[in-house]
Amino acid sequence: MAAERRQRGPLDPEKQGTKIDFSEKYDVTSLRNKTALITGGATGIGQGIAIALAEAGVYVIIADINTTEAASTVQKLTEAGHQAQFILCDVTSWDAQVSAFKSAIAFSPDKTLDIVIPAAGISTGNKGWIHGAKENKNGDPEPISLKVLDVNLDAVFNTTHLAMYYFKKHPGPASSEKQIIFVASMGGYTSMTGSYDYCTSKWAVRGLFRSLRGNRWAMGDEGPPLRCNLIAPTFVRTPMTQPFWNYMEQVGVKMAEVSDCTDVLMRMAADENVISRAAAIAADKASFDLCDDHEGLDGGREVGLSIAENRFGYTASKKVAPPPAATKSEMPMDEDLVDSGEYWRIEVAVISTNDPDE
């Protein structure tokens, strides 16, 4: 087996599975008794993922800074007979992440980790580059906030590094396959003018996914195989976007639900034939494989078709006043880093069905 692995070349088709067929059924029973660590699992998409995995019989560890929501989620899951644990973790802290991984392995029935999902993420709509940077008393520009990059990029990179380290150190049963499922965004496949930090971070997550996915045997000839996949949600109804739901509806943006995300992610986790694929998350079960590979022009073909065919279900954009800026009190506890929501007011990506000349 080791010699066979060494002979595999860079174009080995096994490194990338075939296009996902979303019409096919999938069986989650293969996930029973596996262990999954989810960062940012207290609310939103991460919470939905944690619940879905736990209900499938997975030992779930939620690593999050939001104690209230995470503890509540874990309590509900355990009361329902599922296996779940909360670990307080600021993902921007290396030591906190190491502690979370060690706690997850201790919680696992096989003392290993099978699935890691770096789902922690924030947005600020930082547009200081164009709209006027703050100046200090000397008239020099003050440094901009890198909070979004700290959480959405650096922390994800560290989570991925630790996943690879602990996958190899604690491989578990010989048949155990290891998975990393990345949570990017359609903002990592399109231009989101005015959302510099968020867009940059999601393109970077996509780059990390693409650079890692080809190495199925990253953990050595005797180590377990690695399977990487990625979801790229469009606008989703989560606590972070709640202040803008009405506005989205008015301007014709059809928002996906958390369940749209979890359905695709569970398929990726359960189906061992889904290898190195990226999927766009759309509302009403309309998600699709982005074909983020050479054949699909690195996702460009499917993104173009999604616009032409209106796969995201956007309707004609209306000229409406932007929503009022969200206040801190309107934001969930773990979204205090989200600022006034300027990005959502200005850069809502809608596909207009109006005559372009009107």
Short mmCIF file of the C-alpha atoms (twelve columns), coordinates in Angstrom:
data_MODEL
# 
_entry.id   MODEL 
# 
loop_
_atom_site.group_PDB 
_atom_site.id 
_atom_site.type_symbol 
_atom_site.label_atom_id 
_atom_site.label_alt_id 
_atom_site.label_comp_id 
_atom_site.label_asym_id 
_atom_site.label_seq_id 
_atom_site.Cartn_x 
_atom_site.Cartn_y 
_atom_site.Cartn_z 
_atom_site.pdbx_PDB_model_num 
ATOM 1   C CA . MET A 1   0.000   0.000  0.000   1 
ATOM 2   C CA . ALA A 2   2.793   2.418  0.882   1 
ATOM 3   C CA . ALA A 3   4.595   1.770  -2.412  1 
ATOM 4   C CA . GLU A 4   1.336   2.157  -4.304  1 
ATOM 5   C CA . ARG A 5   0.760   5.544  -2.707  1 
ATOM 6   C CA . ARG A 6   4.245   6.776  -3.580  1 
ATOM 7   C CA . GLN A 7   3.695   5.882  -7.248  1 
ATOM 8   C CA . ARG A 8   0.631   8.051  -7.616  1 
ATOM 9   C CA . GLY A 9   1.295   11.115 -9.727  1 
ATOM 10  C CA . PRO A 10  0.031   14.689 -9.414  1 
ATOM 11  C CA . LEU A 11  -2.816  14.066 -11.884 1 
ATOM 12  C CA . ASP A 12  -4.164  11.036 -10.038 1 
ATOM 13  C CA . PRO A 13  -7.967  11.212 -10.532 1 
ATOM 14  C CA . GLU A 14  -8.482  9.771  -7.068  1 
ATOM 15  C CA . LYS A 15  -7.342  13.092 -5.656  1 
ATOM 16  C CA . GLN A 16  -10.515 14.679 -6.942  1 
ATOM 17  C CA . GLY A 17  -13.877 12.974 -7.123  1 
ATOM 18  C CA . THR A 18  -16.492 13.391 -9.793  1 
ATOM 19  C CA . LYS A 19  -18.999 16.232 -9.834  1 
ATOM 20  C CA . ILE A 20  -21.517 15.997 -6.991  1 
ATOM 21  C CA . ASP A 21  -24.914 14.676 -8.037  1 
ATOM 22  C CA . PHE A 22  -27.331 16.335 -5.638  1 
ATOM 23  C CA . SER A 23  -30.196 14.137 -6.828  1 
ATOM 24  C CA . GLU A 24  -28.566 11.063 -5.318  1 
ATOM 25  C CA . LYS A 25  -29.431 10.010 -1.796  1 
ATOM 26  C CA . TYR A 26  -26.746 9.754  0.850   1 
ATOM 27  C CA . ASP A 27  -26.516 7.737  4.052   1 
ATOM 28  C CA . VAL A 28  -25.308 9.397  7.250   1 
ATOM 29  C CA . THR A 29  -25.039 6.157  9.226   1 
ATOM 30  C CA . SER A 30  -21.372 5.945  8.226   1 
ATOM 31  C CA . LEU A 31  -20.749 8.941  10.484  1 
ATOM 32  C CA . ARG A 32  -21.929 7.273  13.682  1 
ATOM 33  C CA . ASN A 33  -19.379 7.391  16.525  1 
ATOM 34  C CA . LYS A 34  -16.979 9.591  14.600  1 
ATOM 35  C CA . THR A 35  -15.692 12.773 16.257  1 
ATOM 36  C CA . ALA A 36  -15.981 16.270 14.807  1 
ATOM 37  C CA . LEU A 37  -14.587 19.607 15.979  1 
ATOM 38  C CA . ILE A 38  -16.429 22.702 14.769  1 
ATOM 39  C CA . THR A 39  -15.113 26.194 15.400  1 
ATOM 40  C CA . GLY A 40  -17.793 28.866 15.494  1 
ATOM 41  C CA . GLY A 41  -20.413 26.234 16.243  1 
ATOM 42  C CA . ALA A 42  -22.460 28.293 18.697  1 
ATOM 43  C CA . THR A 43  -24.634 30.157 16.203  1 
ATOM 44  C CA . GLY A 44  -25.561 30.372 12.541  1 
ATOM 45  C CA . ILE A 45  -24.147 27.944 10.007  1 
ATOM 46  C CA . GLY A 46  -21.705 26.430 12.489  1 
ATOM 47  C CA . GLN A 47  -24.504 25.699 14.933  1 
ATOM 48  C CA . GLY A 48  -26.564 24.047 12.210  1 
ATOM 49  C CA . ILE A 49  -23.610 21.867 11.286  1 
ATOM 50  C CA . ALA A 50  -23.032 20.865 14.913  1 
ATOM 51  C CA . ILE A 51  -26.674 19.889 15.391  1 
ATOM 52  C CA . ALA A 52  -26.867 17.912 12.148  1 
ATOM 53  C CA . LEU A 53  -23.704 15.969 12.911  1 
ATOM 54  C CA . ALA A 54  -24.741 15.215 16.490  1 
ATOM 55  C CA . GLU A 55  -28.132 13.978 15.316  1 
ATOM 56  C CA . ALA A 56  -26.288 11.625 12.944  1 
ATOM 57  C CA . GLY A 57  -24.465 10.046 15.879  1 
ATOM 58  C CA . VAL A 58  -21.244 12.047 15.718  1 
ATOM 59  C CA . TYR A 59  -19.411 13.103 18.877  1 
ATOM 60  C CA . VAL A 60  -19.464 16.873 18.411  1 
ATOM 61  C CA . ILE A 61  -17.201 19.458 19.995  1 
ATOM 62  C CA . ILE A 62  -18.205 23.110 19.634  1 
ATOM 63  C CA . ALA A 63  -15.236 25.463 20.003  1 
ATOM 64  C CA . ASP A 64  -16.557 28.996 20.320  1 
ATOM 65  C CA . ILE A 65  -16.247 32.230 22.261  1 
ATOM 66  C CA . ASN A 66  -20.021 32.517 22.734  1 
ATOM 67  C CA . THR A 67  -20.578 30.678 25.999  1 
ATOM 68  C CA . THR A 68  -24.329 31.263 26.255  1 
ATOM 69  C CA . GLU A 69  -25.351 29.994 22.827  1 
ATOM 70  C CA . ALA A 70  -22.835 27.157 22.730  1 
ATOM 71  C CA . ALA A 71  -23.796 25.860 26.177  1 
ATOM 72  C CA . SER A 72  -27.481 26.049 25.268  1 
ATOM 73  C CA . THR A 73  -26.913 24.110 22.047  1 
ATOM 74  C CA . VAL A 74  -24.911 21.415 23.814  1 
ATOM 75  C CA . GLN A 75  -27.513 21.117 26.574  1 
ATOM 76  C CA . LYS A 76  -30.320 20.574 24.062  1 
ATOM 77  C CA . LEU A 77  -28.296 17.986 22.187  1 
ATOM 78  C CA . THR A 78  -27.312 16.029 25.284  1 
ATOM 79  C CA . GLU A 79  -30.862 16.103 26.631  1 
ATOM 80  C CA . ALA A 80  -31.930 14.560 23.327  1 
ATOM 81  C CA . GLY A 81  -29.440 11.744 23.844  1 
ATOM 82  C CA . HIS A 82  -26.688 13.012 21.555  1 
ATOM 83  C CA . GLN A 83  -22.981 13.396 22.279  1 
ATOM 84  C CA . ALA A 84  -21.837 17.012 22.393  1 
ATOM 85  C CA . GLN A 85  -19.368 19.144 24.303  1 
ATOM 86  C CA . PHE A 86  -18.580 22.853 24.445  1 
ATOM 87  C CA . ILE A 87  -15.025 24.161 24.684  1 
ATOM 88  C CA . LEU A 88  -14.541 27.884 25.281  1 
ATOM 89  C CA . CYS A 89  -12.212 28.989 22.513  1 
ATOM 90  C CA . ASP A 90  -11.122 32.292 21.043  1 
ATOM 91  C CA . VAL A 91  -9.969  31.044 17.647  1 
ATOM 92  C CA . THR A 92  -7.495  33.910 17.328  1 
ATOM 93  C CA . SER A 93  -5.563  32.383 20.247  1 
ATOM 94  C CA . TRP A 94  -3.173  29.584 19.313  1 
ATOM 95  C CA . ASP A 95  -3.144  28.209 22.857  1 
ATOM 96  C CA . ALA A 96  -6.948  28.204 22.995  1 
ATOM 97  C CA . GLN A 97  -7.131  26.234 19.771  1 
ATOM 98  C CA . VAL A 98  -4.558  23.703 20.973  1 
ATOM 99  C CA . SER A 99  -6.584  23.247 24.153  1 
ATOM 100 C CA . ALA A 100 -9.767  22.753 22.122  1 
ATOM 101 C CA . PHE A 101 -8.167  20.058 19.970  1 
ATOM 102 C CA . LYS A 102 -6.807  18.201 22.997  1 
ATOM 103 C CA . SER A 103 -10.201 18.352 24.702  1 
ATOM 104 C CA . ALA A 104 -11.893 17.061 21.559  1 
ATOM 105 C CA . ILE A 105 -9.576  14.063 21.370  1 
ATOM 106 C CA . ALA A 106 -10.198 13.293 25.041  1 
ATOM 107 C CA . PHE A 107 -13.959 13.409 24.376  1 
ATOM 108 C CA . SER A 108 -13.733 11.051 21.395  1 
ATOM 109 C CA . PRO A 109 -14.633 7.384  21.982  1 
ATOM 110 C CA . ASP A 110 -11.600 6.394  19.876  1 
ATOM 111 C CA . LYS A 111 -9.405  9.207  21.204  1 
ATOM 112 C CA . THR A 112 -9.051  10.689 17.756  1 
ATOM 113 C CA . LEU A 113 -10.514 13.329 15.478  1 
ATOM 114 C CA . ASP A 114 -12.224 12.420 12.219  1 
ATOM 115 C CA . ILE A 115 -13.720 15.686 10.966  1 
ATOM 116 C CA . VAL A 116 -12.633 19.291 11.464  1 
ATOM 117 C CA . ILE A 117 -14.790 22.186 10.255  1 
ATOM 118 C CA . PRO A 118 -13.315 25.694 10.614  1 
ATOM 119 C CA . ALA A 119 -16.635 27.565 10.571  1 
ATOM 120 C CA . ALA A 120 -15.785 30.574 12.750  1 
ATOM 121 C CA . GLY A 121 -16.112 33.794 10.801  1 
ATOM 122 C CA . ILE A 122 -17.062 37.462 11.092  1 
ATOM 123 C CA . SER A 123 -17.663 40.465 8.837   1 
ATOM 124 C CA . THR A 124 -17.154 44.190 9.381   1 
ATOM 125 C CA . GLY A 125 -17.620 45.899 6.034   1 
ATOM 126 C CA . ASN A 126 -14.300 47.715 6.499   1 
ATOM 127 C CA . LYS A 127 -14.086 50.317 3.719   1 
ATOM 128 C CA . GLY A 128 -11.496 52.627 5.281   1 
ATOM 129 C CA . TRP A 129 -9.162  52.232 2.325   1 
ATOM 130 C CA . ILE A 130 -11.454 54.235 0.064   1 
ATOM 131 C CA . HIS A 131 -13.730 56.196 2.363   1 
ATOM 132 C CA . GLY A 132 -11.091 57.876 4.447   1 
ATOM 133 C CA . ALA A 133 -8.709  56.284 6.900   1 
ATOM 134 C CA . LYS A 134 -8.557  57.661 10.415  1 
ATOM 135 C CA . GLU A 135 -5.581  59.867 11.145  1 
ATOM 136 C CA . ASN A 136 -3.554  60.239 14.300  1 
ATOM 137 C CA . LYS A 137 -2.574  63.564 15.852  1 
ATOM 138 C CA . ASN A 138 0.382   63.809 13.464  1 
ATOM 139 C CA . GLY A 139 -1.855  63.514 10.426  1 
ATOM 140 C CA . ASP A 140 -0.603  60.038 9.594   1 
ATOM 141 C CA . PRO A 141 -3.023  57.190 8.848   1 
ATOM 142 C CA . GLU A 142 -3.818  54.885 11.735  1 
ATOM 143 C CA . PRO A 143 -3.520  51.136 11.164  1 
ATOM 144 C CA . ILE A 144 -6.723  49.472 10.031  1 
ATOM 145 C CA . SER A 145 -8.436  46.674 11.928  1 
ATOM 146 C CA . LEU A 146 -7.397  43.185 10.888  1 
ATOM 147 C CA . LYS A 147 -10.031 41.442 13.007  1 
ATOM 148 C CA . VAL A 148 -11.724 39.825 10.010  1 
ATOM 149 C CA . LEU A 149 -8.439  38.452 8.695   1 
ATOM 150 C CA . ASP A 150 -7.491  37.310 12.202  1 
ATOM 151 C CA . VAL A 151 -10.670 35.235 12.495  1 
ATOM 152 C CA . ASN A 152 -11.508 34.301 8.910   1 
ATOM 153 C CA . LEU A 153 -7.999  33.617 7.636   1 
ATOM 154 C CA . ASP A 154 -5.288  33.291 10.284  1 
ATOM 155 C CA . ALA A 155 -7.480  31.293 12.655  1 
ATOM 156 C CA . VAL A 156 -8.683  29.025 9.840   1 
ATOM 157 C CA . PHE A 157 -5.080  28.439 8.783   1 
ATOM 158 C CA . ASN A 158 -4.169  27.539 12.364  1 
ATOM 159 C CA . THR A 159 -7.206  25.268 12.708  1 
ATOM 160 C CA . THR A 160 -6.172  23.466 9.533   1 
ATOM 161 C CA . HIS A 161 -2.581  23.107 10.710  1 
ATOM 162 C CA . LEU A 162 -3.696  21.680 14.048  1 
ATOM 163 C CA . ALA A 163 -6.121  19.333 12.319  1 
ATOM 164 C CA . MET A 164 -3.305  17.877 10.232  1 
ATOM 165 C CA . TYR A 165 -1.057  17.607 13.288  1 
ATOM 166 C CA . TYR A 166 -3.589  15.787 15.454  1 
ATOM 167 C CA . PHE A 167 -4.914  13.649 12.591  1 
ATOM 168 C CA . LYS A 168 -1.418  12.245 12.258  1 
ATOM 169 C CA . LYS A 169 -0.617  12.050 15.966  1 
ATOM 170 C CA . HIS A 170 -3.903  10.348 16.882  1 
ATOM 171 C CA . PRO A 171 -4.962  8.453  13.731  1 
ATOM 172 C CA . GLY A 172 -7.491  6.212  15.441  1 
ATOM 173 C CA . PRO A 173 -8.729  2.971  13.823  1 
ATOM 174 C CA . ALA A 174 -6.812  1.780  10.759  1 
ATOM 175 C CA . SER A 175 -9.821  2.374  8.510   1 
ATOM 176 C CA . SER A 176 -10.332 5.922  9.745   1 
ATOM 177 C CA . GLU A 177 -10.518 8.609  7.057   1 
ATOM 178 C CA . LYS A 178 -9.821  12.217 8.016   1 
ATOM 179 C CA . GLN A 179 -11.803 15.171 6.743   1 
ATOM 180 C CA . ILE A 180 -11.545 18.948 6.659   1 
ATOM 181 C CA . ILE A 181 -14.606 20.763 5.355   1 
ATOM 182 C CA . PHE A 182 -13.988 24.449 4.748   1 
ATOM 183 C CA . VAL A 183 -16.657 27.138 5.031   1 
ATOM 184 C CA . ALA A 184 -15.920 29.825 2.455   1 
ATOM 185 C CA . SER A 185 -18.497 31.999 0.697   1 
ATOM 186 C CA . MET A 186 -19.670 32.944 -2.767  1 
ATOM 187 C CA . GLY A 187 -17.681 36.035 -1.847  1 
ATOM 188 C CA . GLY A 188 -14.675 33.786 -2.499  1 
ATOM 189 C CA . TYR A 189 -15.804 33.222 -6.074  1 
ATOM 190 C CA . THR A 190 -17.127 36.661 -7.016  1 
ATOM 191 C CA . SER A 191 -16.156 40.288 -6.471  1 
ATOM 192 C CA . MET A 192 -17.746 41.905 -3.416  1 
ATOM 193 C CA . THR A 193 -16.740 45.512 -3.963  1 
ATOM 194 C CA . GLY A 194 -16.439 47.359 -0.679  1 
ATOM 195 C CA . SER A 195 -15.985 44.292 1.521   1 
ATOM 196 C CA . TYR A 196 -12.226 44.114 1.253   1 
ATOM 197 C CA . ASP A 197 -11.333 42.181 4.360   1 
ATOM 198 C CA . TYR A 198 -14.186 39.664 4.189   1 
ATOM 199 C CA . CYS A 199 -13.772 39.011 0.470   1 
ATOM 200 C CA . THR A 200 -10.007 38.663 0.851   1 
ATOM 201 C CA . SER A 201 -10.422 36.173 3.682   1 
ATOM 202 C CA . LYS A 202 -12.843 33.956 1.774   1 
ATOM 203 C CA . TRP A 203 -10.722 33.889 -1.374  1 
ATOM 204 C CA . ALA A 204 -7.836  32.906 0.902   1 
ATOM 205 C CA . VAL A 205 -9.825  30.065 2.484   1 
ATOM 206 C CA . ARG A 206 -10.563 28.827 -1.010  1 
ATOM 207 C CA . GLY A 207 -6.843  28.990 -1.798  1 
ATOM 208 C CA . LEU A 208 -6.028  26.959 1.305   1 
ATOM 209 C CA . PHE A 209 -8.614  24.359 0.306   1 
ATOM 210 C CA . ARG A 210 -7.276  24.098 -3.231  1 
ATOM 211 C CA . SER A 211 -3.651  23.808 -2.135  1 
ATOM 212 C CA . LEU A 212 -4.420  21.079 0.409   1 
ATOM 213 C CA . ARG A 213 -7.081  19.005 -1.337  1 
ATOM 214 C CA . GLY A 214 -4.702  17.384 -3.831  1 
ATOM 215 C CA . ASN A 215 -2.596  15.679 -1.186  1 
ATOM 216 C CA . ARG A 216 -4.693  12.722 -0.128  1 
ATOM 217 C CA . TRP A 217 -1.685  11.196 1.610   1 
ATOM 218 C CA . ALA A 218 -0.476  14.301 3.397   1 
ATOM 219 C CA . MET A 219 -0.108  12.329 6.622   1 
ATOM 220 C CA . GLY A 220 2.402   9.897  5.182   1 
ATOM 221 C CA . ASP A 221 2.394   6.483  3.577   1 
ATOM 222 C CA . GLU A 222 1.154   4.809  6.729   1 
ATOM 223 C CA . GLY A 223 -1.207  7.572  7.789   1 
ATOM 224 C CA . PRO A 224 -4.934  7.857  7.128   1 
ATOM 225 C CA . PRO A 225 -6.148  9.402  3.855   1 
ATOM 226 C CA . LEU A 226 -7.324  13.009 3.860   1 
ATOM 227 C CA . ARG A 227 -10.507 14.220 2.200   1 
ATOM 228 C CA . CYS A 228 -11.105 17.967 1.814   1 
ATOM 229 C CA . ASN A 229 -14.256 19.694 0.596   1 
ATOM 230 C CA . LEU A 230 -15.676 23.217 0.735   1 
ATOM 231 C CA . ILE A 231 -19.051 24.928 0.932   1 
ATOM 232 C CA . ALA A 232 -19.571 28.439 -0.435  1 
ATOM 233 C CA . PRO A 233 -22.834 29.881 0.901   1 
ATOM 234 C CA . THR A 234 -24.688 32.779 -0.658  1 
ATOM 235 C CA . PHE A 235 -26.615 35.098 1.695   1 
ATOM 236 C CA . VAL A 236 -27.946 32.928 4.550   1 
ATOM 237 C CA . ARG A 237 -30.463 33.702 7.295   1 
ATOM 238 C CA . THR A 238 -28.264 33.767 10.378  1 
ATOM 239 C CA . PRO A 239 -28.055 35.998 13.460  1 
ATOM 240 C CA . MET A 240 -25.353 38.048 11.722  1 
ATOM 241 C CA . THR A 241 -27.628 38.943 8.800   1 
ATOM 242 C CA . GLN A 242 -30.902 39.262 10.749  1 
ATOM 243 C CA . PRO A 243 -30.955 43.096 10.862  1 
ATOM 244 C CA . PHE A 244 -31.021 43.082 7.057   1 
ATOM 245 C CA . TRP A 245 -33.508 40.321 6.199   1 
ATOM 246 C CA . ASN A 246 -36.301 42.720 5.246   1 
ATOM 247 C CA . TYR A 247 -33.981 44.799 3.115   1 
ATOM 248 C CA . MET A 248 -32.720 41.699 1.310   1 
ATOM 249 C CA . GLU A 249 -36.278 40.728 0.478   1 
ATOM 250 C CA . GLN A 250 -37.083 44.216 -0.802  1 
ATOM 251 C CA . VAL A 251 -34.124 44.307 -3.181  1 
ATOM 252 C CA . GLY A 252 -34.800 40.817 -4.486  1 
ATOM 253 C CA . VAL A 253 -32.207 38.717 -2.690  1 
ATOM 254 C CA . LYS A 254 -33.474 35.219 -1.983  1 
ATOM 255 C CA . MET A 255 -31.685 34.134 1.167   1 
ATOM 256 C CA . ALA A 256 -30.734 30.554 1.864   1 
ATOM 257 C CA . GLU A 257 -31.440 28.851 5.180   1 
ATOM 258 C CA . VAL A 258 -28.918 27.220 7.478   1 
ATOM 259 C CA . SER A 259 -30.500 23.890 6.528   1 
ATOM 260 C CA . ASP A 260 -29.405 24.461 2.921   1 
ATOM 261 C CA . CYS A 261 -25.824 24.603 4.191   1 
ATOM 262 C CA . THR A 262 -26.065 21.603 6.474   1 
ATOM 263 C CA . ASP A 263 -27.683 19.419 3.816   1 
ATOM 264 C CA . VAL A 264 -24.717 19.897 1.490   1 
ATOM 265 C CA . LEU A 265 -22.134 19.577 4.240   1 
ATOM 266 C CA . MET A 266 -23.667 16.352 5.545   1 
ATOM 267 C CA . ARG A 267 -23.538 14.906 2.047   1 
ATOM 268 C CA . MET A 268 -19.853 15.796 1.857   1 
ATOM 269 C CA . ALA A 269 -19.130 14.309 5.263   1 
ATOM 270 C CA . ALA A 270 -21.031 11.062 4.703   1 
ATOM 271 C CA . ASP A 271 -20.241 10.253 1.065   1 
ATOM 272 C CA . GLU A 272 -16.646 9.087  0.726   1 
ATOM 273 C CA . ASN A 273 -16.854 9.626  -3.041  1 
ATOM 274 C CA . VAL A 274 -17.167 13.392 -2.581  1 
ATOM 275 C CA . ILE A 275 -13.496 14.270 -2.783  1 
ATOM 276 C CA . SER A 276 -12.000 17.735 -3.228  1 
ATOM 277 C CA . ARG A 277 -15.280 19.316 -4.317  1 
ATOM 278 C CA . ALA A 278 -16.608 22.821 -3.726  1 
ATOM 279 C CA . ALA A 279 -20.343 23.498 -3.668  1 
ATOM 280 C CA . ALA A 280 -22.317 26.726 -3.877  1 
ATOM 281 C CA . ILE A 281 -25.127 26.934 -1.333  1 
ATOM 282 C CA . ALA A 282 -28.380 28.280 -2.754  1 
ATOM 283 C CA . ALA A 283 -31.927 28.497 -1.393  1 
ATOM 284 C CA . ASP A 284 -34.667 25.937 -2.024  1 
ATOM 285 C CA . LYS A 285 -32.354 22.933 -2.452  1 
ATOM 286 C CA . ALA A 286 -30.774 24.557 -5.521  1 
ATOM 287 C CA . SER A 287 -27.158 24.134 -4.384  1 
ATOM 288 C CA . PHE A 288 -24.695 23.019 -7.038  1 
ATOM 289 C CA . ASP A 289 -21.139 21.826 -7.585  1 
ATOM 290 C CA . LEU A 290 -18.936 24.778 -8.515  1 
ATOM 291 C CA . CYS A 291 -16.572 22.595 -10.567 1 
ATOM 292 C CA . ASP A 292 -13.655 24.466 -9.030  1 
ATOM 293 C CA . ASP A 293 -11.100 22.624 -11.155 1 
ATOM 294 C CA . HIS A 294 -9.343  22.868 -14.507 1 
ATOM 295 C CA . GLU A 295 -12.262 21.358 -16.391 1 
ATOM 296 C CA . GLY A 296 -14.659 23.869 -14.841 1 
ATOM 297 C CA . LEU A 297 -12.288 26.792 -15.446 1 
ATOM 298 C CA . ASP A 298 -11.616 27.062 -11.713 1 
ATOM 299 C CA . GLY A 299 -15.288 27.593 -10.958 1 
ATOM 300 C CA . GLY A 300 -15.703 30.312 -13.561 1 
ATOM 301 C CA . ARG A 301 -17.953 28.276 -15.817 1 
ATOM 302 C CA . GLU A 302 -20.476 27.455 -13.098 1 
ATOM 303 C CA . VAL A 303 -20.421 30.948 -11.615 1 
ATOM 304 C CA . GLY A 304 -21.171 32.350 -15.065 1 
ATOM 305 C CA . LEU A 305 -23.985 29.872 -15.615 1 
ATOM 306 C CA . SER A 306 -25.396 30.583 -12.157 1 
ATOM 307 C CA . ILE A 307 -25.804 34.218 -13.157 1 
ATOM 308 C CA . ALA A 308 -27.214 33.459 -16.602 1 
ATOM 309 C CA . GLU A 309 -29.632 30.858 -15.232 1 
ATOM 310 C CA . ASN A 310 -30.386 32.762 -12.010 1 
ATOM 311 C CA . ARG A 311 -29.656 29.717 -9.873  1 
ATOM 312 C CA . PHE A 312 -29.741 31.768 -6.687  1 
ATOM 313 C CA . GLY A 313 -33.320 32.865 -7.371  1 
ATOM 314 C CA . TYR A 314 -32.701 36.603 -7.214  1 
ATOM 315 C CA . THR A 315 -35.484 38.787 -8.593  1 
ATOM 316 C CA . ALA A 316 -35.573 42.292 -10.010 1 
ATOM 317 C CA . SER A 317 -33.777 44.761 -7.810  1 
ATOM 318 C CA . LYS A 318 -35.936 47.538 -6.417  1 
ATOM 319 C CA . LYS A 319 -34.867 51.053 -5.596  1 
ATOM 320 C CA . VAL A 320 -35.386 51.124 -1.858  1 
ATOM 321 C CA . ALA A 321 -33.757 53.020 0.951   1 
ATOM 322 C CA . PRO A 322 -30.984 51.105 2.705   1 
ATOM 323 C CA . PRO A 323 -31.769 49.719 6.157   1 
ATOM 324 C CA . PRO A 324 -30.700 51.679 9.214   1 
ATOM 325 C CA . ALA A 325 -27.303 50.794 10.559  1 
ATOM 326 C CA . ALA A 326 -27.485 47.932 13.032  1 
ATOM 327 C CA . THR A 327 -26.608 48.768 16.611  1 
ATOM 328 C CA . LYS A 328 -24.488 46.681 18.914  1 
ATOM 329 C CA . SER A 329 -27.612 45.634 20.809  1 
ATOM 330 C CA . GLU A 330 -29.023 44.124 17.627  1 
ATOM 331 C CA . MET A 331 -25.983 41.940 17.097  1 
ATOM 332 C CA . PRO A 332 -25.557 38.526 18.778  1 
ATOM 333 C CA . MET A 333 -22.908 38.267 21.464  1 
ATOM 334 C CA . ASP A 334 -20.288 36.645 19.283  1 
ATOM 335 C CA . GLU A 335 -20.781 39.203 16.528  1 
ATOM 336 C CA . ASP A 336 -19.596 42.239 18.481  1 
ATOM 337 C CA . LEU A 337 -16.807 42.504 15.944  1 
ATOM 338 C CA . VAL A 338 -19.387 43.169 13.255  1 
ATOM 339 C CA . ASP A 339 -19.667 46.920 12.820  1 
ATOM 340 C CA . SER A 340 -22.544 49.047 11.568  1 
ATOM 341 C CA . GLY A 341 -23.328 46.726 8.696   1 
ATOM 342 C CA . GLU A 342 -22.230 49.189 6.042   1 
ATOM 343 C CA . TYR A 343 -21.353 46.353 3.685   1 
ATOM 344 C CA . TRP A 344 -24.865 44.962 3.790   1 
ATOM 345 C CA . ARG A 345 -26.341 48.412 3.114   1 
ATOM 346 C CA . ILE A 346 -24.234 49.202 0.086   1 
ATOM 347 C CA . GLU A 347 -22.952 46.012 -1.519  1 
ATOM 348 C CA . VAL A 348 -25.904 43.632 -1.744  1 
ATOM 349 C CA . ALA A 349 -25.211 41.463 -4.774  1 
ATOM 350 C CA . VAL A 350 -28.434 41.064 -6.736  1 
ATOM 351 C CA . ILE A 351 -29.021 39.975 -10.271 1 
ATOM 352 C CA . SER A 352 -31.443 42.395 -11.850 1 
ATOM 353 C CA . THR A 353 -33.972 41.229 -14.414 1 
ATOM 354 C CA . ASN A 354 -34.598 44.822 -15.475 1 
ATOM 355 C CA . ASP A 355 -33.595 46.065 -18.902 1 
ATOM 356 C CA . PRO A 356 -29.997 47.261 -18.449 1 
ATOM 357 C CA . ASP A 357 -30.801 50.389 -20.435 1 
ATOM 358 C CA . GLU A 358 -33.593 51.483 -18.104 1 
# 
